Each structure stands twice: as structure tokens, then as C-alpha cells.
Amino acid sequence: MSIALIVGGAVILNGYGISQRVQAEAVAAAGNAPAMAIDQTVIKPETIQGTPVHIEVAAVDINVQVENGYYNAQNGKWTLNDASAFYGTMTPPANSETGNTFIYGHNANNIFGNLRDAKEGIEAIVTTDNGYKFYYTLESFKAVSPNDVSLIQPTEAPTLTLQTCSGTWYQFRTLYTFTLQHYEKVS
């Protein structure tokens, strides 16, 4: 059985697949919950999983480090910088079974800017902190308002959602939805 508890805006999960480190980060970041539905996917202990640390989308020349990212409800801002993409720690890690892993970053050429040239069928490779590579295929993409979280909802199949700003004045968020094809241990 899995129990979700909201403490000061942070969700604490007592169940499979949520590490004590992630729970401690959530408690420390109370008030830093996402402005989206929190994915409470339960991941079985035998599931292959890992925290994203790198993403590559070779077809559009993306090759960037991934850091842990948080939403600060007090100031309404996400963790961002000009050098990295960010894994939304409120979503499941990259894994072999279920859930929607969320990675976001600036619309800059050194981060996710080249996603504007993405076509359905291209591959994204997520490398994790424990030496796995997860290979995903782009299924769809859609520009939405910053408040639309419909494409970041929990999923039964393992899914990767990438997000970056779009529009003339960066007034939209484009969400790129990928499905897992396979994974491998690389180190």
C-alpha cells in the first residue's frame, strides 16, 4: 500500500520506488511542490529505475546534463539555469515499468531550443545516476498555456515528457511526449 501525504505543499510518499533521499528533499523543500498534478505512481522495488543525469536527442543536436529540479510555490518559480535541463523530482524517475518522467529546460540552443526542429519518431536517450540508459521515441508534441498540465499526467506505460518555452514572447510551453522503447545497463 502506498500513502501520499501533503506537508507544506510537498508530497511525501510512503511506498515503493520513492527513495529516502527524495523524501528528505521533499520535506526540506516544503512549499516547493509543483504547479501540476503530482504523479503518485507506485514503482515496484524490482523495477529498473534511476534519476536522470543526462539527456541526448541526437536528431536535433541536444546533449545536456540534467539536474534535480523543483517548483517553489512561494515565488512561483521553477529551478532553472542557463546550462542544464532539470528533472522534475515530483515525477517518477526514468524506469522500466510505469509513470511519466518530466524533464524541463530553457528554450536556448545549448539546452532545449533545438526541440523546435523535432519530428515524431526521433529518439531521446536518458542516462541515469546508476548507469542505465533509457531509449524513448517521440510520439507527439503540443504547445499549451503555462497552466495546462494535461500532458504531464501519470501514465501506465513508461513515458518521458520534455518541456520548454515557445512562442514569440515565450508565452507557451511545448510538451514533447516520448514512449520508452528499451533500456540497458551501461556502467
C-alpha positions as CSV (number, residue, x, y, z in Angstrom):
1,M,0.0,0.0,0.0
2,S,1.2,3.5,-0.8
3,I,0.3,6.6,1.2
4,A,0.7,10.2,-0.1
5,L,0.9,13.0,2.4
6,I,1.0,16.7,1.5
7,V,3.2,18.6,4.0
8,G,3.6,22.3,3.4
9,G,2.9,21.9,-0.3
10,A,5.4,19.0,-0.7
11,V,4.2,15.4,-1.3
12,I,5.7,12.7,0.8
13,L,5.2,9.2,-0.4
14,N,5.4,6.1,1.8
15,G,5.6,3.3,-0.7
16,Y,7.7,1.6,-3.4
17,G,10.1,3.5,-5.6
18,I,10.4,6.7,-3.6
19,S,13.8,6.9,-2.0
20,Q,14.5,8.3,1.4
21,R,16.7,10.9,-0.3
22,V,13.8,12.1,-2.5
23,Q,11.5,12.1,0.6
24,A,14.1,14.1,2.6
25,E,14.4,16.6,-0.3
26,A,10.6,16.9,-0.4
27,V,10.5,17.7,3.3
28,A,13.4,20.1,3.0
29,A,11.7,21.9,0.1
30,A,8.2,22.1,1.8
31,G,6.4,24.7,-0.1
32,N,8.3,23.7,-3.3
33,A,5.6,21.4,-4.7
34,P,4.9,21.6,-8.5
35,A,2.1,23.7,-10.0
36,M,0.8,20.4,-11.6
37,A,-0.8,17.2,-10.6
38,I,1.8,15.2,-8.6
39,D,2.5,11.8,-10.1
40,Q,1.9,9.3,-7.3
41,T,2.9,6.3,-9.4
42,V,4.0,3.4,-7.3
43,I,7.1,1.8,-8.6
44,K,7.9,-1.8,-7.6
45,P,11.2,-2.4,-5.9
46,E,12.3,-4.8,-8.8
47,T,11.7,-2.1,-11.4
48,I,14.8,-0.8,-13.2
49,Q,15.0,2.9,-12.4
50,G,17.3,5.8,-11.9
51,T,17.4,9.6,-11.5
52,P,18.1,11.3,-14.9
53,V,21.5,13.0,-15.1
54,H,21.9,13.4,-18.9
55,I,19.7,13.6,-22.0
56,E,20.6,13.3,-25.6
57,V,18.3,13.9,-28.6
58,A,20.9,13.4,-31.4
59,A,18.5,14.2,-34.3
60,V,18.2,17.8,-33.1
61,D,21.7,18.2,-31.5
62,I,20.7,18.1,-27.9
63,N,23.3,16.8,-25.4
64,V,22.8,18.2,-22.0
65,Q,23.3,17.5,-18.3
66,V,20.2,17.1,-16.1
67,E,20.0,18.3,-12.6
68,N,17.2,17.8,-10.0
69,G,14.5,20.5,-10.4
70,Y,11.9,21.8,-8.0
71,Y,8.9,24.2,-8.1
72,N,8.9,26.9,-5.5
73,A,5.2,27.6,-4.6
74,Q,6.2,30.7,-2.6
75,N,7.7,32.6,-5.5
76,G,6.0,30.6,-8.3
77,K,9.3,29.7,-10.0
78,W,11.0,26.5,-11.1
79,T,14.7,25.7,-10.7
80,L,16.4,26.9,-13.8
81,N,19.8,27.9,-15.1
82,D,21.4,28.6,-18.5
83,A,23.5,25.4,-18.6
84,S,21.3,22.4,-17.7
85,A,17.9,20.7,-18.1
86,F,16.1,19.7,-14.9
87,Y,14.3,16.5,-13.8
88,G,11.0,17.3,-12.0
89,T,11.6,15.4,-8.8
90,M,7.9,15.3,-8.1
91,T,7.6,12.8,-11.0
92,P,8.8,9.2,-11.3
93,P,12.4,8.6,-12.2
94,A,13.2,7.1,-15.6
95,N,12.1,3.5,-15.2
96,S,11.1,0.3,-17.0
97,E,7.5,-0.1,-15.8
98,T,5.2,3.0,-15.5
99,G,4.8,6.7,-14.9
100,N,5.6,10.0,-16.6
101,T,9.2,11.3,-16.1
102,F,9.3,15.1,-16.6
103,I,12.4,17.0,-17.7
104,Y,12.3,20.7,-18.5
105,G,14.7,23.4,-19.6
106,H,15.2,26.7,-21.2
107,N,14.5,27.3,-24.9
108,A,18.2,28.0,-25.6
109,N,20.3,26.3,-28.2
110,N,22.5,24.8,-25.6
111,I,19.6,23.3,-23.7
112,F,16.2,22.5,-25.4
113,G,16.0,25.2,-28.1
114,N,16.6,22.7,-30.9
115,L,13.5,20.8,-29.9
116,R,11.6,23.2,-32.2
117,D,13.0,21.1,-35.1
118,A,11.9,17.7,-33.6
119,K,9.8,15.3,-35.7
120,E,7.8,12.4,-34.5
121,G,9.8,9.2,-34.3
122,I,13.1,10.7,-33.2
123,E,15.0,9.1,-30.3
124,A,15.8,10.6,-26.8
125,I,18.3,8.8,-24.6
126,V,18.2,9.5,-20.8
127,T,21.2,8.4,-18.8
128,T,20.6,7.8,-15.1
129,D,22.7,8.2,-12.0
130,N,23.1,4.4,-11.6
131,G,24.4,3.7,-15.1
132,Y,21.3,2.9,-17.1
133,K,20.3,4.3,-20.5
134,F,16.6,4.6,-21.3
135,Y,15.7,4.9,-25.0
136,Y,12.5,6.8,-25.9
137,T,10.7,7.6,-29.2
138,L,8.9,10.9,-29.7
139,E,5.2,10.3,-30.2
140,S,3.7,13.8,-30.1
141,F,4.3,17.4,-29.1
142,K,1.9,20.2,-28.3
143,A,2.1,23.9,-27.3
144,V,0.0,24.7,-24.3
145,S,-0.5,27.6,-21.9
146,P,1.8,27.6,-18.9
147,N,-1.1,26.4,-16.7
148,D,-2.1,23.4,-18.8
149,V,-0.7,20.2,-17.2
150,S,-2.8,17.8,-19.2
151,L,0.2,16.2,-20.9
152,I,2.1,15.8,-17.6
153,Q,-0.4,13.4,-16.0
154,P,0.6,10.0,-14.7
155,T,0.8,7.3,-17.3
156,E,0.6,3.5,-17.2
157,A,3.4,3.0,-19.7
158,P,6.8,4.5,-19.0
159,T,6.8,7.9,-20.6
160,L,9.2,10.9,-20.9
161,T,7.8,14.4,-21.2
162,L,10.2,17.2,-22.1
163,Q,9.1,20.8,-21.7
164,T,10.5,24.1,-22.9
165,C,9.1,27.6,-23.6
166,S,7.8,28.5,-27.0
167,G,6.0,31.3,-28.8
168,T,7.2,34.8,-29.9
169,W,7.3,36.0,-26.3
170,Y,7.8,32.5,-24.8
171,Q,4.2,32.7,-23.6
172,F,3.6,29.0,-24.3
173,R,5.1,25.7,-23.1
174,T,5.7,23.0,-25.6
175,L,5.5,19.5,-24.2
176,Y,7.2,16.6,-26.1
177,T,5.8,13.2,-25.2
178,F,8.1,10.2,-25.7
179,T,7.4,6.5,-25.1
180,L,10.0,4.0,-23.7
181,Q,11.4,1.6,-26.3
182,H,14.1,-0.2,-24.3
183,Y,16.8,0.3,-21.7
184,E,20.3,-1.1,-21.0
185,K,22.9,-1.1,-18.2
186,V,26.0,0.8,-19.5
187,S,28.2,1.1,-16.4
